[in-house]
Amino acid sequence: MEITINTTREDNIGQQLINIKGFLNDTNDIDFKELVLNFKNFKYSPPLLAVFFAAFSENLEENNIINARPNSYLDSIYFPNGLNPDEIENWEERLNSYINKSYLPLIHFSTSTIEELAQQRNNVISCACRMIRDITNIPTNYYSGISYLISEITDNIVDHSRQDRGWISFQHYPANGYLDLCLADSGRGLLKSYQEYRGENDYSHINTHIDALDNAIKGYSTKHLKERGFGVHTSREMLIKGLKGTFVMISGNAIMANYKLTDFQCFYEGTLIMIRIPSQEPDSNFNVINYVE
């Protein structure tokens, strides 16, 4: 079955989530071997949809993805395969070339714990954060907060996804006064992370995706007790209370929008986090230290 994906310039978060929900429900009963995604009409996308479709496409065979028309924007954001730093020697030069744009390419980073690849991932994330700072001209205290958020979410993908790669995308909307970031993986999701946990804690009561997301956001970690496990909880508090932003997290059929947890009534394979941060009139009193546990 072939599905044509259409362009949207709609940066309203609710409408983007409706688009994702509709797509997931339309493809829910289709065998991935029979599903073909046609991106011939996909000429622009906000970060949430770009990362979502890129991560979803990761589970499809290459010949099940059609990008019929050459498109400078899709090429510019490296859609749908993403910019893979460990496969491109001059990745830093390529990222730096976006200094005069309002966005960065889709970055498809390795989750490997091999020292060389882990260090490269850290370098890539640091470079992306600097580019976001330079593109948006955010003050130092906001830069520290955004760097913390990206590092924490990236670390969670590395620690829990059991997927070879993760995704990150960024777009600044200067006329609207905010920036969007989206990070995702197409891995095992939060529920399986709890179900497959073998450690000191008892998580036998976590039986649904909503249970899993609720416990994750409260800081109940599948890391060992000696490791820090409050990344998502701290990140959400810092984003909403400190940076006055918006937080969205999806795993399985569970969705958290700021503090509201509900059934998404569709199923996402993996975990996806989208954050929106105001970029105008930043709060000079914001300090990362007030939120780090």
C-alpha angles and dihedrals in degrees: 000000000000121000122190115217113212129210120257129189089185107126094178104122095215093053092048090052090050089053091051093047092050092049094048092049091048092052098036097103098034120107108238089228089062098040118100121185116205114201097178090118095040101104102146137013138176115239096263094057094037092055093041095054093041092052092044091049089053088078093053129084115256093247090055091068120076123194097169101171125057105242125188094206095050089046090048093055092040092239128211103003098039131215106298107202095194089058098045120065095199097045093130092053090050093050092048090055089071093068092110095045130083094232145040128229122263103276114211102194129189119249093201118135092209104125097239094048093042091053091047090051090052090050091050093049091048091050091049091051092051090049091051089051093050095044095048100031090222116173122258096260092054090045089056090051095048091046089052093050094049093046093048095048092044090051090052090053090050093047101042115019100076085208125125094232144023133204136232130180134176137192131174120210102194094173090054094041102237145087129222128214126183128186125179149155133201093220136117098304130225098290095057089045088061095039092051094043116123109185148093098302128079110232097162090119092064103093106145137050089246090054089049095050091045092053094043092053090049091056102256098147135197088214118101116275093254090059126080111260108173099086100118094040093049092044093053093048092047092048098046103033100028106032095026089231138141126257127202125175128177130187124160107324094332124102129184118196108186099305099342116100118190147147109280089204091225135064129252117191104222134002129299129186125187124185131186120197127188109240099189125081095005118203108255090201095061112118127177091214090068091065105034112103 
